[in-house]
Amino acid sequence: MSDANVNSLSAAERERERIRQEIIDDLDEEIELELQEEGLGGEASVSDRGFRHTYFSELVRLQGELVRLQDWVKETGHRLVVLFEGRDAAGKGGAIKRITQRLNPRICRVAALPAPTDREKTQWYFQRYVAQLPAAGEIVLFDRSWYNRAGVERVMGFCSDEEYEEFFRSVPEFERMLVRSGIQLVKYWFSITDDEQEARFRARIEDPLKQWKLSPMDLESRRRWESYTKAKETMLERSSIAEAPWWVVQAVDKKRARLNCINHLLAQVPYQPVSHPEVALPPRVHHADYERLPTPGNMIIPEIY
């Protein structure tokens, strides 16, 4: 709406228009994310363009449900842990971004741990992950988890055969213990093809905004594709338990994978609508002796745009 049209509106209509523009601005953030994902100057296929409207409308709807889930988690003291595993460039980070985008970071947070320090290497293997677990009314999303031992550590030789076997002896009991303590544990593996991973890696090489995502470990994973496949198959077979089964997300199509993952996650949690008192904005208090001081000019950043 043009400035002239806005000025012709009543005060109430102008306020509604301001609110509408704020909502649109929030939605624009999602569009910006998509542009980053697709790369500057990239051409979307006809099928992608046709699905775009469905994708955005469904994503906003599902994010609304995630907000309701968040309210229920806070209200009931539920504790939820979601693990995101998969090959490099499988789309885990993109799915996590869409899940957390509208949520309160004080309730839903992401745990993405770096490589263990020398001190952490001497601890019980699960110890540094335990420190990230949620308290009542919290959700924690692990962007990679204790399953590093079954994947990258196994393939790259960062753990011994004894440590590897001990992991598979311990992890079912560790996860059962979490569930018995009242933590709900949901585990996702994002699955892509060999060709799709190669295409995503090449796109990252070409895109200066994404090159930081490529680590030497990522590049080495391309050479060891078959070793990672064997490690993944063993992991899914030996650590999928009734209390916390593995769920596989078909992730070659990133947009559909995000929607499918969020939809499935919502179905795993028995959340219900939480009633809230009506929010009323209190009037601003005016004091006759209040005078707003001018901001010093040397503190104001240049207005380039």
C-alpha positions in Angstrom: 0.0 0.0 0.0 1.4 3.4 -0.9 2.1 6.2 1.6 -0.7 8.3 0.2 -3.3 5.5 0.6 -2.0 4.9 4.2 -2.4 8.6 5.1 -6.1 8.5 3.9 -7.0 5.8 6.4 -8.5 6.3 9.8 -6.3 5.8 12.9 -7.7 2.3 13.5 -7.2 1.3 9.8 -3.7 2.6 9.9 -3.0 0.6 13.0 -4.4 -2.6 11.3 -2.2 -1.8 8.3 0.9 -1.5 10.4 0.1 -4.9 12.0 -0.5 -6.5 8.6 2.9 -5.1 7.4 4.6 -6.5 10.5 3.2 -10.0 9.8 4.2 -9.8 6.1 7.7 -8.8 7.2 7.9 -11.9 9.4 6.9 -14.0 6.4 9.6 -12.3 4.3 12.2 -13.8 6.6 11.2 -17.3 5.4 11.5 -16.1 1.8 15.0 -14.8 2.5 15.9 -18.2 3.9 14.7 -19.9 0.8 16.7 -17.5 -1.4 19.8 -18.4 0.6 19.1 -22.1 0.3 18.6 -21.9 -3.5 21.7 -19.7 -4.1 21.9 -16.3 -5.7 20.9 -16.2 -9.3 19.7 -19.8 -9.3 16.8 -20.9 -11.4 14.1 -22.9 -9.8 12.6 -25.7 -11.8 9.0 -25.5 -13.0 8.0 -28.2 -10.4 9.7 -26.2 -7.7 7.9 -23.0 -8.7 4.6 -24.9 -8.8 5.1 -26.3 -5.3 6.3 -23.0 -3.8 2.9 -21.7 -2.8 1.9 -25.0 -1.2 5.2 -25.1 0.6 4.9 -21.7 2.1 1.3 -22.0 3.1 1.8 -25.4 4.7 5.0 -24.3 6.4 3.2 -21.4 8.1 0.4 -23.7 9.1 2.8 -26.2 10.6 4.8 -23.5 12.4 1.5 -22.4 14.0 1.1 -25.9 15.3 4.7 -25.9 16.6 3.8 -22.7 18.6 0.8 -24.6 20.1 3.1 -27.5 20.9 5.5 -25.1 22.5 2.8 -23.6 24.7 1.7 -27.1 25.8 5.3 -28.1 26.6 5.7 -25.1 28.8 2.3 -25.5 30.4 2.7 -29.2 31.2 6.5 -29.4 32.0 7.0 -31.9 29.2 10.6 -32.6 28.2 11.3 -33.3 24.5 14.5 -34.2 22.8 14.8 -34.5 19.0 17.9 -35.9 17.3 18.7 -34.9 13.8 21.2 -37.2 12.1 22.2 -37.7 8.5 25.0 -37.3 6.0 26.7 -34.0 5.4 24.4 -31.6 3.4 21.4 -33.9 4.0 19.2 -30.9 5.1 19.2 -31.3 8.9 20.1 -27.7 9.5 17.4 -26.4 7.2 14.8 -28.4 8.9 15.9 -27.2 12.3 15.8 -23.6 11.2 12.2 -24.0 10.1 11.2 -25.7 13.4 12.8 -23.0 15.6 12.0 -20.0 13.4 8.8 -19.0 15.2 9.5 -20.5 18.6 10.8 -19.0 21.9 14.5 -19.8 22.2 14.1 -19.9 25.9 11.8 -23.0 25.5 13.2 -24.5 22.3 17.0 -24.5 21.8 19.5 -26.2 19.5 22.4 -28.2 20.8 25.2 -28.4 18.1 28.3 -29.4 20.0 31.8 -29.0 18.5 34.4 -31.7 18.6 35.2 -32.8 22.1 38.0 -31.1 24.0 40.9 -33.0 25.4 39.2 -33.0 28.8 35.9 -34.1 27.4 37.6 -37.0 25.7 38.5 -38.4 29.2 34.8 -38.2 30.3 32.1 -40.8 30.1 31.1 -40.6 26.5 27.6 -39.4 27.0 28.5 -36.9 29.7 28.7 -33.7 27.6 25.4 -34.6 25.9 23.7 -35.1 29.3 24.5 -31.5 30.1 22.4 -30.4 27.2 19.2 -32.3 28.1 16.0 -30.3 28.8 14.5 -29.3 32.1 10.7 -29.3 32.6 9.0 -27.2 29.9 11.9 -27.3 27.4 12.6 -28.7 23.9 16.1 -29.5 22.8 17.0 -30.2 19.1 20.3 -32.0 18.7 22.0 -31.0 15.4 24.1 -34.3 15.5 24.2 -36.1 18.8 25.8 -39.0 20.7 25.4 -40.9 17.4 28.6 -39.3 16.2 30.3 -42.3 17.6 28.4 -44.7 15.4 29.0 -42.5 12.3 31.9 -40.1 11.8 34.0 -41.4 14.7 33.7 -45.0 13.4 34.4 -44.1 9.7 37.2 -41.7 10.4 38.9 -43.9 13.0 38.4 -41.5 15.9 37.3 -44.3 18.2 38.6 -47.8 18.9 36.7 -51.0 18.1 36.2 -51.4 21.8 34.7 -47.9 22.2 32.5 -48.5 19.2 31.1 -51.8 20.6 30.7 -50.3 24.1 28.6 -47.5 22.5 26.1 -50.0 21.1 26.0 -51.9 24.4 25.3 -48.6 26.3 23.1 -46.5 24.0 19.9 -48.6 24.2 20.1 -48.5 28.0 21.1 -44.8 28.0 18.0 -43.9 25.9 15.7 -46.2 27.9 16.9 -44.4 31.0 16.1 -41.0 29.5 12.6 -42.2 28.6 12.0 -43.7 32.0 13.0 -40.3 33.5 10.2 -38.7 31.6 12.1 -37.3 28.5 10.5 -38.0 25.2 13.1 -38.9 22.6 12.5 -38.7 18.8 15.3 -39.7 16.4 15.4 -38.6 12.7 17.8 -39.8 10.0 17.8 -37.5 6.9 18.4 -39.7 3.8 19.8 -38.4 0.5 21.3 -40.1 -2.5 25.0 -40.1 -3.6 24.2 -37.8 -6.6 22.2 -35.4 -4.4 25.0 -35.0 -1.9 27.5 -34.3 -4.7 25.2 -31.7 -6.2 24.8 -29.9 -2.9 28.5 -30.0 -2.2 29.2 -28.5 -5.7 26.6 -25.8 -5.1 28.3 -24.9 -1.8 31.7 -24.6 -3.6 30.2 -22.3 -6.2 28.2 -20.1 -3.7 30.4 -17.8 -1.6 27.6 -17.5 1.0 27.8 -21.3 1.6 31.5 -22.2 1.3 31.9 -21.9 5.1 29.6 -25.0 5.4 32.3 -27.2 3.7 34.8 -28.5 6.2 37.7 -30.9 5.4 35.6 -33.5 7.2 32.7 -32.9 4.8 35.0 -33.3 1.8 36.5 -36.5 3.1 33.0 -37.9 3.6 32.5 -37.8 -0.2 35.4 -40.2 -0.6 34.1 -42.5 2.1 30.4 -42.6 1.0 30.2 -46.4 1.1 31.8 -46.6 4.6 29.3 -44.1 5.8 26.5 -46.1 4.3 27.6 -49.3 6.1 28.0 -47.3 9.4 24.5 -45.9 9.0 22.9 -49.3 8.3 24.6 -50.7 11.3 23.5 -47.8 13.5 19.8 -48.0 12.5 19.8 -51.8 13.0 21.5 -51.8 16.4 20.0 -48.7 18.1 16.4 -48.5 17.0 14.5 -49.5 20.1 10.8 -49.6 20.9 11.1 -46.7 23.4 13.0 -44.5 20.8 12.8 -45.9 17.2 14.6 -44.3 14.3 12.5 -42.4 11.7 13.9 -41.9 8.2 13.2 -38.7 6.4 13.5 -38.9 2.6 15.4 -35.6 2.0 16.3 -35.4 -1.6 13.5 -32.8 -2.0 14.4 -30.4 0.9 11.1 -28.5 1.0 9.0 -31.7 1.2 11.4 -33.2 3.7 11.0 -30.2 6.0 7.2 -30.4 5.8 7.1 -34.1 6.3 9.5 -34.0 9.2 7.6 -31.2 11.0 4.3 -32.9 10.4 5.6 -36.2 11.7 7.2 -34.6 14.8 3.8 -32.9 15.7 2.2 -36.3 15.5 4.6 -37.8 18.0 3.7 -35.3 20.8 0.3 -35.6 22.5 0.0 -31.8 22.8 -3.4 -30.1 23.3 -4.4 -26.4 22.9 -3.6 -24.3 25.9 -5.9 -21.5 26.9 -4.4 -18.1 27.4 -5.9 -15.0 29.0 -6.8 -12.3 26.5 -3.9 -10.0 26.0 -4.6 -6.3 26.5 -2.0 -3.6 25.8 -2.0 -1.2 28.7 -2.0 2.5 27.9 1.3 4.3 28.1 1.7 6.4 31.2 2.5 10.1 30.5 4.3 12.3 33.0 4.3 16.1 32.6 7.9 16.4 33.6 9.2 13.8 31.1 11.3 15.1 28.3 13.0 12.8 25.8 16.6 13.7 25.3 18.0 13.9 21.8 20.3 11.2 20.6 23.8 12.5 20.0 24.5 12.6 16.2 27.8 10.7 16.5 25.9 7.7 18.0 23.6 7.3 15.0 24.7 4.9 12.3 24.7 6.1 8.7 21.3 5.6 6.9 22.5 4.1 3.7 19.2 2.5 2.8 
